[in-house]
Amino acid sequence: MTLLVDVGTNAEIVLGNRHRLLACSSPTGPAFEGAQISCGQRAAPGAIERVRIDRETLEPRFKVIGSDLWSDDAQFSAATADTGITGVCGSGIIEVIAELFLAGVITRDGVIDGSLATRSSRIVPNGRTYSYVLHSGPQTLSITQTDVRAIQLAKAALLAGIRLLMDRLGVDRGERSRLSGAFGSHIDVKYAAVLGMIPDCDLGYVTSAGNAAGTGARIALLDSRSRATIEALVRRVEKIETAIEPQFQAHFVDAMSIPHRTAEYPNLRKVVDLPAPKAAAPTGDERRRRGRRPVTPQPV
């Protein structure tokens, strides 16, 4: 049972085997590609692409496109002098939010825990919520609460589409997963699983398919014998419309949690210590609401 996901503004999803193939498109939006993210940008020199966060100090280290050095290397500043540090691309966004979750900065519900501001100067107030300062310099790069929500919405839509296909096939897990597309090819599968972008599985069986659409187009153009095979496969695919599936919304709500509201992810737990669920300290708005006396509705 193989899962194929092309991650983009719309996630194209195929699940099945040689006997049956199901497909759907899930509305993930552009957050995975850096859009709608306060410090997001396309994958270009100067963009942060890899992130690690110390579990004790909450200090980050990162790599940028154009350099093989981590930011805590003595030669890092010189190596990145030409490109600078200009933003965070899709793979970096996935990793920083997953690392913040693993470090306990982000709760299972996706809330940046402001109570940790006393422990680290990286966590700063941002209006009624909090942000995590990833990099301070000529251009300060921060992960805001709005950024976290954008990724939650995107990954929930993706996983909800996958779960919908799993329901139709009557399976509770896949045996292999392949991520394709320019973005999907650069995702660290461990962090994709931590966020809950894909169902729990043996990470050793999650691989990259590269530019699968481009490869398929070349095959169709250059190999006339393969065109009949392609046409026959396309006719076999059963297409599921997520917009009209009532169960999609239920899956979407469950998938908003990191990695998931109910799924246990036992395979992931073999390689990652997932933090125990905790509730963040209430924001100022939440404290004020809790202190209000209930209002009795009046007849009109």
C-alpha positions in Angstrom: 0.0 0.0 0.0 1.8 3.1 -1.2 1.0 6.8 -0.6 2.2 9.4 -3.1 1.9 13.1 -2.2 2.9 16.0 -4.4 3.1 18.9 -1.8 2.3 22.3 -3.2 -0.5 25.0 -3.0 -2.8 22.0 -3.7 -1.6 18.7 -2.4 -2.2 16.0 -5.0 -2.6 12.6 -3.2 -2.7 9.1 -4.5 -3.1 6.0 -2.3 -3.3 2.4 -3.4 -1.5 -0.6 -4.9 -1.6 -2.6 -8.1 -5.2 -3.6 -7.4 -6.8 -0.2 -6.6 -5.8 3.5 -6.8 -7.6 6.4 -5.2 -6.7 10.1 -5.7 -7.8 13.5 -4.3 -6.6 17.1 -4.2 -6.4 18.8 -0.8 -6.4 22.6 -0.4 -3.1 23.1 1.6 -2.6 26.7 0.4 0.9 28.3 -0.1 2.2 28.2 3.5 4.5 25.3 2.8 6.2 27.3 0.1 6.8 30.3 2.3 3.8 32.4 1.4 1.6 33.7 4.3 4.6 33.2 6.6 5.9 36.5 8.2 9.6 35.6 7.4 8.9 33.1 4.6 10.6 33.2 1.2 11.3 31.0 -1.8 14.2 28.5 -1.6 17.1 30.8 -2.7 20.6 31.6 -1.4 20.3 33.2 2.0 17.1 31.3 3.0 17.2 29.2 6.2 16.6 25.6 5.2 17.5 23.5 8.3 16.9 24.3 12.0 17.8 22.7 15.3 16.7 24.0 18.7 18.4 23.1 22.0 15.9 21.5 24.3 17.4 23.1 27.4 18.4 26.6 26.3 15.9 27.0 23.5 18.7 28.5 21.4 18.6 27.7 17.6 21.2 26.9 15.1 20.5 26.7 11.4 21.8 26.3 7.9 21.1 28.6 4.9 21.0 27.8 1.2 24.4 28.5 -0.2 26.5 27.3 2.7 27.2 23.9 4.2 28.0 25.3 7.7 25.7 25.6 10.7 25.2 29.0 12.2 27.2 28.0 15.4 30.3 27.4 13.2 33.0 30.1 13.6 33.2 30.5 9.8 29.5 30.8 9.3 29.3 34.6 9.2 32.1 34.8 6.6 30.5 32.0 4.5 27.2 33.8 4.4 28.5 37.3 4.0 27.5 37.5 0.3 24.0 36.0 0.6 23.1 37.3 4.1 20.2 35.6 6.0 17.1 36.7 4.3 14.2 34.5 5.3 13.0 31.0 5.9 12.0 28.7 3.0 9.5 25.8 3.1 11.8 23.1 4.5 13.1 25.5 7.2 9.6 26.4 8.2 8.6 22.8 8.6 11.7 22.1 10.7 11.6 25.2 13.0 7.9 24.6 13.9 8.5 20.9 14.5 11.7 21.7 16.6 9.7 24.3 18.6 7.1 21.6 19.3 9.8 19.0 20.3 11.4 21.7 22.6 8.1 22.4 24.3 7.8 26.0 23.0 4.7 25.1 21.0 1.9 23.1 22.6 0.1 20.2 21.0 -2.7 22.7 20.1 -0.2 24.9 18.3 0.1 27.7 20.9 3.4 29.4 21.5 3.8 29.1 25.3 4.5 32.6 26.6 5.3 31.4 30.1 8.7 30.3 28.7 9.6 34.0 28.1 11.1 33.9 31.6 13.4 31.1 30.5 14.5 32.4 27.1 14.8 35.9 25.5 13.9 34.2 22.2 10.3 34.1 23.2 8.9 37.7 23.0 5.4 39.2 23.3 3.8 40.0 19.9 0.6 41.8 20.5 -1.8 39.4 22.3 0.4 36.4 21.5 4.1 35.5 21.5 6.8 34.9 18.8 10.0 33.0 18.7 13.0 35.0 17.4 14.9 32.6 15.1 17.6 35.1 14.0 18.5 38.7 15.0 20.4 40.8 12.6 19.9 43.4 9.9 16.7 41.5 9.3 15.0 39.9 12.3 13.4 36.6 11.5 10.6 35.5 13.9 8.1 32.7 14.0 4.8 34.2 15.0 1.6 32.6 16.3 0.0 33.4 12.9 2.8 31.5 11.2 2.2 28.5 13.3 -1.6 28.6 12.6 -0.9 28.8 8.8 1.2 25.7 8.9 -1.4 23.9 11.1 -4.1 24.7 8.6 -2.0 23.5 5.7 -0.8 20.3 7.2 -4.3 19.5 8.6 -5.8 19.8 5.1 -3.1 17.5 3.7 -3.5 14.8 6.4 -7.3 15.0 6.2 -7.1 14.2 2.5 -4.9 11.3 3.1 -7.2 10.0 5.9 -10.1 10.3 3.6 -8.5 8.0 1.1 -7.5 5.6 3.8 -11.1 5.4 4.9 -12.2 4.6 1.4 -9.7 1.8 1.1 -10.4 0.5 4.6 -6.7 0.7 5.7 -5.3 2.3 8.8 -1.7 2.7 7.6 0.4 2.8 4.5 3.5 0.6 3.9 5.4 3.1 1.8 5.2 6.9 1.3 6.7 9.0 -1.4 6.9 12.8 -1.4 7.3 14.5 -4.7 7.5 18.0 -6.1 10.2 20.7 -5.7 9.2 21.2 -2.1 8.4 17.6 -1.2 11.8 16.5 -2.4 13.6 18.7 0.2 11.5 17.9 3.3 13.1 16.0 6.1 10.6 13.1 6.5 11.1 13.0 10.3 9.9 16.6 10.7 7.1 16.0 8.3 5.9 13.2 10.6 6.4 15.2 13.8 4.1 17.9 12.4 1.6 15.3 11.3 1.8 16.0 7.6 1.8 12.2 6.9 0.3 9.3 8.8 2.5 7.3 11.1 4.7 4.8 9.4 8.2 3.4 9.4 10.3 6.4 8.3 12.7 4.1 6.5 10.0 3.6 3.9 9.3 7.3 3.3 11.3 8.5 0.3 11.5 11.3 -2.3 10.2 10.9 -5.8 11.8 14.1 -7.1 10.0 16.0 -9.8 7.5 13.2 -10.5 5.3 15.4 -12.7 8.2 16.5 -14.9 9.5 12.9 -15.2 6.0 11.7 -16.2 5.7 14.4 -18.8 9.0 13.4 -20.3 8.1 9.7 -20.4 4.8 10.6 -22.2 6.6 12.8 -24.7 9.6 10.5 -25.5 8.2 7.0 -25.1 5.1 6.3 -27.3 4.8 2.8 -25.9 4.4 4.2 -22.3 1.5 6.4 -23.3 -1.0 3.5 -23.4 0.2 2.4 -20.0 -0.2 5.9 -18.6 -3.7 6.2 -20.1 -4.8 2.9 -18.7 -3.5 3.8 -15.2 -5.3 7.2 -15.3 -8.6 5.5 -16.2 -8.2 3.2 -13.2 -7.8 6.0 -10.7 -10.9 6.7 -8.6 -11.1 10.4 -7.9 -12.5 11.6 -4.5 -13.8 15.1 -4.2 -12.7 16.3 -0.7 -15.1 19.4 -0.9 -18.2 17.2 -0.8 -17.0 14.5 1.7 -18.6 15.1 5.1 -15.9 13.2 6.9 -13.2 15.6 5.6 -14.0 18.2 8.2 -13.8 15.8 11.1 -10.4 14.6 9.9 -9.3 18.2 9.4 -10.2 19.1 13.0 -8.3 16.1 14.4 -5.3 16.9 12.2 -5.0 20.4 13.6 -3.2 19.1 16.7 0.5 18.3 16.5 1.0 15.7 15.3 -2.6 14.6 15.6 -5.4 14.8 18.2 -5.9 11.0 18.6 -3.3 9.1 16.6 -0.5 7.7 18.7 2.3 7.6 16.1 4.2 4.6 17.6 6.7 4.4 14.8 7.6 8.0 15.1 8.0 7.6 18.9 10.8 5.0 18.2 13.0 7.8 16.8 11.7 11.0 18.4 10.8 11.8 22.0 7.4 13.5 21.6 6.6 15.9 24.4 3.8 15.1 26.8 0.6 17.2 26.2 0.5 20.5 28.1 -1.6 23.6 28.0 0.0 26.9 27.5 -0.5 29.8 29.9 -3.6 31.8 28.9 -3.1 35.0 26.9 -4.2 38.3 28.2 -7.4 38.0 26.2 -8.1 34.6 27.6 -7.5 35.8 31.2 -9.9 38.7 30.7 -12.6 36.4 29.2 -12.3 34.0 32.1 -12.7 36.9 34.6 -15.9 38.1 33.0 -19.2 37.3 34.7 -21.6 35.4 32.4 -24.2 37.4 30.6 -27.8 36.2 30.6 -29.4 36.5 27.2 -32.2 39.0 27.1 -35.4 38.5 25.0 -35.6 40.6 21.9 
